[in-house]
């Protein structure tokens, strides 16, 4: 996430509401040089991530704290309570169609990946292209049963994870690699 950088921090404009005494509308007037990451549901706990955690744990979280709690429980069930490692980051899609690779400093057991500007509930593919979850032992993953699926390959559960698709069209979309789009990921595992 990125902080907002303002020329005039905290400055707002008040506009009187017609016909209402001592009632005003306000708007930011801080003249930002950097807008920063919006503080909203899509940046804290996207629906695709909440749904994926619900699929994994049986309980769909509504708050980031619930998501972390559910993942902690999942780690415990995998026997990773004392030596769990977490790596997170973002990447920008290149538009390439050969698949996307992520390299971790450890062997991942759980990976969540989602598109930053997902428009939940829409899209011609029923939302699958917006997020995915992978758990050790799976080869296919996705959020819902739409018109395509992604195939995840993690050779011997080593440190490099690759997402590819067997689809004949829209490969960049289906491998989370649309040119210029930002994708976030979290990997959890052990050394």
C-alpha positions in Angstrom: 0.0 0.0 0.0 1.1 3.6 -0.6 0.5 6.6 1.7 -1.2 9.7 0.5 1.3 12.6 0.0 -0.4 16.0 0.4 0.7 19.5 -0.3 -1.6 20.7 2.5 -2.2 17.8 4.9 -5.6 17.8 6.5 -7.0 20.7 4.5 -10.7 20.4 3.6 -13.4 22.7 2.0 -16.7 23.2 3.7 -19.8 24.0 1.7 -23.1 24.9 3.4 -26.0 22.6 2.7 -28.9 24.7 1.4 -31.8 25.0 3.8 -30.0 23.3 6.8 -28.6 25.3 9.6 -25.0 24.5 10.6 -24.8 21.6 8.2 -21.9 21.4 5.7 -20.6 19.1 3.0 -16.8 18.6 3.1 -14.3 17.7 0.5 -10.5 17.2 0.6 -8.5 20.2 -0.4 -5.1 18.9 0.4 -3.8 18.9 -3.2 -2.1 15.5 -3.1 1.0 14.9 -5.2 0.4 11.1 -4.6 -3.2 9.9 -4.2 -2.1 6.9 -2.2 -3.9 3.5 -1.9 -7.6 3.9 -1.2 -8.7 2.6 2.2 -11.6 0.4 1.2 -12.8 -3.2 1.1 -11.0 -4.0 -2.1 -7.6 -3.1 -0.7 -8.0 -4.6 2.7 -10.0 -7.8 2.1 -11.2 -8.3 -1.5 -14.3 -10.6 -2.0 -12.2 -13.0 -4.0 -9.7 -13.4 -1.1 -12.4 -13.7 1.5 -14.1 -16.4 -0.6 -10.9 -18.3 -1.1 -10.2 -18.3 2.6 -13.8 -19.5 3.2 -13.2 -22.3 0.7 -10.0 -23.3 2.6 -11.3 -22.9 6.1 -15.1 -23.3 5.9 -15.7 -19.8 7.3 -15.7 -16.7 5.1 -14.1 -13.8 6.9 -15.6 -10.3 6.8 -12.7 -8.4 8.4 -8.9 -8.6 7.8 -8.5 -9.8 11.4 -10.8 -12.7 10.7 -8.8 -13.5 7.6 -5.6 -13.6 9.6 -7.2 -15.7 12.3 -8.5 -18.2 9.7 -5.1 -18.4 8.0 -3.4 -18.9 11.4 -5.7 -21.8 12.1 -5.0 -23.3 8.6 -1.3 -23.0 9.3 -1.7 -24.8 12.6 -3.6 -27.6 10.8 -0.7 -27.9 8.4 1.7 -28.2 11.3 3.4 -24.9 10.5 2.6 -23.1 13.8 6.2 -22.5 15.0 8.1 -22.2 11.8 5.7 -20.5 9.4 7.1 -18.0 6.9 5.0 -15.3 5.1 6.0 -13.4 1.9 3.9 -10.9 0.2 4.3 -8.5 -2.7 2.9 -7.2 -5.9 3.7 -7.5 -9.6 2.6 -5.8 -12.7 1.2 -7.8 -15.6 3.3 -7.9 -18.7 0.7 -9.3 -21.1 2.8 -12.4 -21.8 1.0 -15.7 -22.4 3.6 -18.2 -21.2 2.5 -18.1 -17.6 3.6 -16.3 -14.4 6.2 -17.4 -11.9 6.6 -16.3 -8.3 9.7 -17.2 -6.4 9.6 -17.4 -2.6 12.4 -17.5 0.0 10.7 -20.7 1.3 8.5 -23.6 0.2 5.0 -22.3 0.0 2.1 -24.3 1.3 -0.6 -21.7 0.8 -0.7 -19.0 -1.9 -3.3 -16.3 -2.5 -3.2 -14.0 -5.5 -5.7 -11.3 -6.6 -6.1 -8.5 -9.1 -5.9 -5.0 -7.5 -8.7 -3.3 -9.4 -11.1 -6.3 -9.5 -14.7 -5.4 -10.3 -16.4 -8.0 -8.1 -19.6 -9.6 -9.4 -18.9 -8.7 -13.0 -16.8 -9.8 -15.8 -17.4 -12.2 -18.6 -15.7 -15.1 -16.7 -17.8 -14.9 -13.5 -15.1 -13.4 -11.4 -12.5 -16.1 -11.7 -9.9 -13.8 -13.2 -9.8 -11.7 -10.1 -8.3 -14.0 -7.5 -7.2 -17.5 -6.7 -6.0 -19.6 -3.8 -3.6 -22.6 -4.0 -3.0 -25.1 -1.2 -0.2 -27.7 -1.2 -1.4 -30.7 -3.0 -3.7 -29.0 -5.5 -3.0 -28.7 -9.2 -6.1 -26.7 -10.2 -7.4 -23.7 -8.3 -9.8 -20.8 -8.8 -12.5 -18.9 -7.0 -15.6 -20.3 -8.7 -16.6 -22.7 -11.4 -16.7 -20.3 -14.4 -15.9 -20.9 -18.0 -12.2 -21.6 -17.5 -9.7 -22.7 -14.9 -6.1 -22.1 -14.1 -3.6 -24.9 -13.7 -1.0 -24.4 -11.0 2.3 -26.2 -11.1 4.7 -26.3 -8.2 7.4 -28.8 -8.9 8.1 -30.8 -5.7 6.8 -27.9 -3.6 10.0 -26.0 -4.2 10.4 -22.2 -4.0 9.2 -21.3 -7.5 5.4 -21.3 -8.2 4.0 -21.0 -11.7 0.5 -20.4 -13.0 -0.4 -21.5 -16.5 -3.6 -22.2 -18.4 -4.7 -24.8 -21.0 -7.1 -22.3 -22.5 -6.6 -21.3 -26.1 -7.6 -17.6 -25.7 -7.3 -14.8 -23.1 -4.1 -16.4 -21.7 -2.8 -13.2 -20.1 -6.1 -12.7 -18.3 -6.3 -16.3 -17.2 -2.8 -16.4 -15.9 -3.1 -13.1 -13.9 -0.8 -11.3 -16.4 -2.9 -8.6 -18.1 -0.5 -5.8 -19.2 -0.3 -3.0 -16.8 -2.6 -4.5 -14.2 -1.3 -4.8 -10.6 -1.6 -8.2 -8.8 -1.0 -8.8 -5.1 0.1 -12.1 -3.6 0.7 -13.7 -0.3 2.6 -16.9 0.2 2.8 -18.9 3.5 5.0 -21.8 4.1 8.1 -23.2 5.8 11.9 -23.0 5.3 
